[in-house]
Amino acid sequence: MCYERGWALREAGNMEIRLLEASLRQGEVVHGIVACPSKLYPMAERDLEGLREILVVVLRSRGFVGGAIVFHSHRYASKEESEKRGVPFGWRWSPHFHVLGFVFGGYKCRGCPTCRRGCGGFVDKNYRLNERDGWYVKVKSKRKSVFGTCWYLLHHCGVRTDKKRYHPVVWWGTCSYRALKVSEKMRAEYEKEHKKKCPICGMPLVKHEFLGRNKDVIALFHKTRGSRESVRGFYDRIEDWCEVAERGSGSYEQ
């Protein structure tokens, strides 16, 4: 819980600030999933830094100019997916990378009706290079929330436990620490905008009554101003409340 709701949330905020600063000059933030050849799987265990250097060369060849790299060591398959694809159920060793960054000239293949072999676009270039180097880069749909994507990548990323200082997020290219500096104005505006929002879903925070002794319901949200006696008999007077927050859901205000 400290990892998912603590560090991952804080680091996702830091990532979003940096990507927003870069997007002012480089355009849309693109989310890519990079699958390395199976022959390089052992390298992910013994020399992850070396594999990441190869990854940067692969990304540049596809048109990426900079961004953040997050390593994932495993994939998860549900029971339905495991039966359909013939893969083990649950988590399995399958090293791959996620990239949040920028493509030179912008990513123009999304929804392109004229995408074809030999057009020179990102998808065409990726297929041609995949036949040579075995790496495959898949660009996901347009991001609804950069922060949500950052948190998703971080909350189950791979972390080396045999090193004292391991960096799950690596910045490279036009987004490296040497090439990009986040302005104080951007940081101040970001913190002001997100101060009163839930760090998980981004929705505005609301005050509520805490009901920690109940195993199913943790909070009741006020519909109108009323007496606190409705908390005691909330099952009988549920109409006095606008929403019931079940365990594991809802935003809160400390």
SVG drawing of the C-alpha trace seen along z (x, -y; Angstrom):
<svg xmlns="http://www.w3.org/2000/svg" viewBox="-35 -31 60 54">
<polyline fill="none" stroke="black" stroke-width="0.4" points="0.0,0.0 2.9,-2.4 4.3,-1.6 1.1,-2.0 -0.6,-4.8 2.6,-6.5 5.7,-6.5 4.0,-5.7 1.6,-8.6 4.3,-11.1 6.5,-9.9 3.6,-10.0 3.1,-13.7 6.8,-14.4 6.6,-12.6 3.5,-14.5 5.1,-17.9 8.1,-17.1 6.1,-15.7 3.8,-18.8 6.9,-21.1 8.3,-19.1 4.9,-19.0 4.9,-22.8 7.6,-22.5 7.3,-18.9 3.5,-18.3 1.5,-15.2 2.7,-12.8 2.8,-9.3 2.6,-6.0 4.5,-3.2 5.0,0.4 8.3,2.0 8.7,5.7 12.3,6.9 13.3,10.2 13.1,13.3 16.8,14.0 17.5,10.8 15.4,11.9 18.5,13.2 20.1,9.8 17.2,8.2 18.4,10.1 22.1,9.7 22.5,6.3 19.4,4.2 21.3,1.0 22.9,2.4 19.5,3.5 18.2,0.1 21.0,-1.5 19.9,0.8 16.3,-0.3 17.2,-4.0 18.8,-3.2 15.7,-1.3 13.4,-4.2 15.5,-6.7 15.3,-4.6 11.5,-4.6 11.3,-8.4 11.2,-8.9 13.3,-11.9 13.0,-11.7 10.8,-10.7 10.6,-8.5 11.4,-4.7 9.8,-2.3 10.8,1.3 8.2,4.1 9.6,7.5 6.3,9.5 3.0,9.7 -0.4,10.9 -2.8,13.2 -6.3,13.8 -7.8,17.3 -9.6,16.5 -6.5,15.0 -4.3,17.9 -6.7,20.4 -7.1,18.4 -3.4,17.6 -1.9,20.7 0.2,18.8 0.5,19.5 -2.2,18.1 -1.2,15.2 2.1,13.4 4.9,14.6 8.4,13.5 8.2,11.3 10.5,8.3 9.3,5.3 9.5,1.5 6.9,-1.3 7.8,-4.7 6.1,-8.0 7.6,-10.5 7.6,-12.3 7.8,-11.4 9.6,-13.7 7.0,-15.7 4.2,-14.1 2.5,-10.7 0.4,-10.9 -0.5,-7.2 -3.4,-7.2 -6.6,-6.9 -4.8,-7.5 -7.0,-6.0 -4.1,-5.9 -1.7,-3.9 -0.1,-1.4 3.2,0.5 5.9,-1.9 4.2,-5.1 7.1,-6.0 4.9,-6.6 5.7,-5.4 3.8,-2.1 5.3,-1.3 8.8,-2.1 8.3,0.0 7.2,3.1 10.2,2.8 12.7,2.3 11.1,5.2 12.1,7.6 15.7,6.5 16.2,6.1 13.3,8.1 12.1,5.2 8.4,4.2 7.0,0.8 3.3,0.5 1.8,-3.0 -1.3,-3.1 -4.4,-5.3 -4.3,-9.0 -3.9,-9.5 -7.0,-10.6 -4.8,-11.3 -1.0,-11.6 -0.9,-11.3 -3.1,-8.1 -0.8,-6.5 2.3,-7.4 0.7,-5.8 -0.3,-2.7 3.2,-2.2 4.8,-2.7 2.5,-0.8 3.6,2.6 7.0,1.7 10.0,3.9 12.5,2.9 15.9,4.4 16.4,5.4 20.1,6.2 21.1,2.6 20.9,-0.2 20.0,-2.9 17.8,-1.8 15.9,-4.3 12.6,-2.8 12.1,-5.9 14.9,-6.8 14.7,-10.1 16.5,-10.3 16.9,-12.4 15.1,-15.7 13.6,-15.0 16.8,-14.2 17.8,-16.2 20.6,-17.9 18.3,-18.8 15.1,-19.8 14.6,-22.0 11.2,-22.3 10.3,-26.0 9.2,-27.1 6.1,-28.6 5.1,-25.3 5.6,-23.5 3.7,-26.2 0.7,-26.1 0.6,-22.3 0.7,-22.1 -2.0,-24.8 -4.3,-23.0 -3.9,-19.6 -3.9,-20.7 -7.6,-19.9 -7.9,-16.9 -7.7,-13.2 -4.1,-11.9 -5.6,-8.7 -8.5,-9.6 -7.9,-13.4 -11.5,-14.3 -12.2,-17.1 -12.0,-16.0 -15.2,-16.1 -15.6,-15.8 -17.3,-12.7 -18.1,-10.8 -15.7,-8.0 -17.3,-4.6 -14.2,-2.4 -15.9,0.1 -18.2,1.2 -16.6,3.9 -18.3,2.9 -18.9,-0.9 -16.2,-3.3 -17.9,-6.7 -21.2,-8.4 -21.3,-11.6 -23.7,-14.4 -26.5,-15.3 -27.8,-18.2 -26.9,-19.8 -28.3,-17.6 -27.7,-16.3 -25.0,-13.8 -27.6,-11.4 -28.2,-10.1 -24.8,-8.4 -26.0,-6.0 -29.1,-4.8 -27.8,-5.3 -29.4,-2.1 -32.8,-3.4 -32.2,-7.0 -30.0,-6.3 -32.0,-8.9 -30.3,-11.6 -27.0,-10.8 -26.1,-11.2 -23.5,-8.4 -22.2,-5.4 -18.4,-4.7 -17.6,-1.0 -14.2,0.1 -11.5,-0.5 -13.4,-3.3 -14.0,-7.0 -11.7,-10.0 -11.0,-11.5 -9.7,-14.6 -7.1,-14.3"/>
</svg>
